[in-house]
């Protein structure tokens, strides 16, 4: 169960990181 929680945490972390990356990139373009 702990491993599953860890995987979910990593997935959320990567999702936020990618979202911020694309957000900054689009902001630079605009």
C-alpha positions, 0 to 999 in steps of 0.5 A: 500500500505504501508503494502505491501511495509513493507511485501516486505521489510521483505521478502527481509531482511529475504532472505538476512539474510538466504543467509548470514547464509548459506554463512557463514556456507558453508564457515566454511565447506570449 
